[in-house]
């Protein structure tokens, strides 16, 4: 506990595991680390806590003291530090592990992708916002999704087949894609301080088309169930228009663009349709030739001494002299 406090601001307990791959001719043996065992905490007489059997059998590999702490769901296991600096203890524990116990045969790895992968990658748009999980429409008007870095066709159910997504869900996804792309375009233009009004119009058209066919993006159906024994009533909220799109990393960005009223089941366009929602980039502060050079490199991607001198309102020779002394 506390090992990650300085770097990540958390007191989680971490297990560092080293595994050796079993050789093809090696039989499987008993794995005690698959079980649990009780160990004493030392805080109170007779107080024990369950830990992995491996750590119970090898206390020298526990870089702290077993303890019971308080978590969000009540009492939970923790490991209290014995020293402030864990690095020496960690290095010592790792050094005690077996060495040179696996001798793999040297082999070659074929890095050439399969033809199917090459063909699939050609379908992927050259757009950094299309990332793992993103849906998009391919070159042949095929609904696609990026899975494990590779675009694959989304299967749509037909007949009595249970393989793939429902046809209606595929239509919902297709209608949400231009909305997602429209939101991204508006945000990108506003971030770059470029005209974005036309992009807002395109976004409104895509959103209106979706609402006419399927209703609000955030359409929510509420159902209640009552526990017969306790009488507890539970509400279940379902969002049928968002559910098919949940795998897309921009799902909740799309959901955020409309103001939805659960009571009336109506939605109206949010601020992104008419307003600026991203502040303009601040003007660069230029006080030296190095500042001006950094601005020019950011804007043009190469050194332009004439432009540097314009930003500083100075001669090119003076700029070169200052840069040479920097």
Residue, then its C-alpha position, 0 to 999 in steps of 0.5 A: x500500500x502506498x507504492x503508487x501514491x507519489x506517481x498515481x495518487x492511489x493506495x492500491x496493492x499490486x501483485x507483480x507476477x513472473x510466469x514461465x511458459x511451459x515447454x511443449x514436452x513438459x507435463x503440467x504440475x500442480x499449481x499452488x498459486x491457484x489456491x488461497x491460504x489464511x495468514x496472520x495479520x499480526x494486528x490482533x491475536x487470532x486475526x487472519x486474512x486470505x491471500x494467494x497460497x504462493x505468498x503464504x508459502x513464500x513470505x519473503x516475497x511479500x514486501x510488506x505486512x498482511x493487514x485488513x483495511x477499509x475499502x468502498x465495500x467494507x473490510x478488505x485486504x491490504x499490505x502495509x509497507x515495512x519501509x518507506x523505500x520499496x526499491x531495494x526490497x523489490x530488487x532483492x526479491x526479484x534477484x532471488x527468483x530462478x534464472x535461466x530456467x527456460x531455453x526456447x528454440x530460436x525461430x523466425x517471426x513472420x511479420x508479413x500481414x495476411x492478405x486479408x489483413x492488408x485488404x482490411x487495412x485499406x478500408x480503414x479511413x486515414x483519420x486518427x479519430x477512427x480508433x479501436x472500437x470505432x464504427x465506420x462505413x467502408x468503401x463498398x458501403x459495408x458497415x465496419x468496426x475496428x477490432x484489435x486494430x484491424x477493420x472487420x465487417x459487422x455481420x448483420x443477422x438474417x433469417x433465423x440466424x443468431x450471428x451478428x447484430x440486428x438489422x435495426x441496430x445496424x441502421x442505428x449505427x449507420x445513422x449515428x456515424x455521421x453525427x459522431x463525425x459531425x461532432x468531431x468536425x465542429x470540435x476540430x474547427x473550433x479548436x483550430x479557430x477556423x470557421x465552424x458554422x457550416x459544420x454545425x449545419x451539417x451536424x444538425x442535418x444528421x441529428x435531425x435525420x436520426x431523430x425523425x427515424x428513431x427518436x432522441x439519441x438518448x431515448x430512455x425506457x424505464x421499467x420497474x420491478x418489485x422484489x416479492x420478499x423485500x418489497x424493494x422497487x428497482x428501476x431499470x433504464x434502457x437506452x435502445x438508441x445508444x446500446x448498439x453504439x456502446x462499443x464506439x469510443x465516441x458513444x458518450x460524446x454523441x450522447x452529450x450533444x442533445x438536451x434530453x427530457x426523460x419526462x416528455x421523451x423529447x430532446x432539443x439540440x445542445x449548445x454545440x449546434x449553435x455556440x462555440x463550446x471550445x475556447x479559442x487557442x490563446x495567442x502565443x507570447x513572444x518575447x525572444x527569437x526562440x519563442x518566435x522560432x517555436x511559433x513558426x515551427x508549429x505553424x509551418x513545420x519548418x524554419x522561416x527566418x523572414x517570418x520569425x523576423x516579422x513576428x519580432x519586428x526586427x531584422x533577419x540578421x539580428x534574429x540570426x545573431x540572437x539564435x546563434x547565442x541561445 
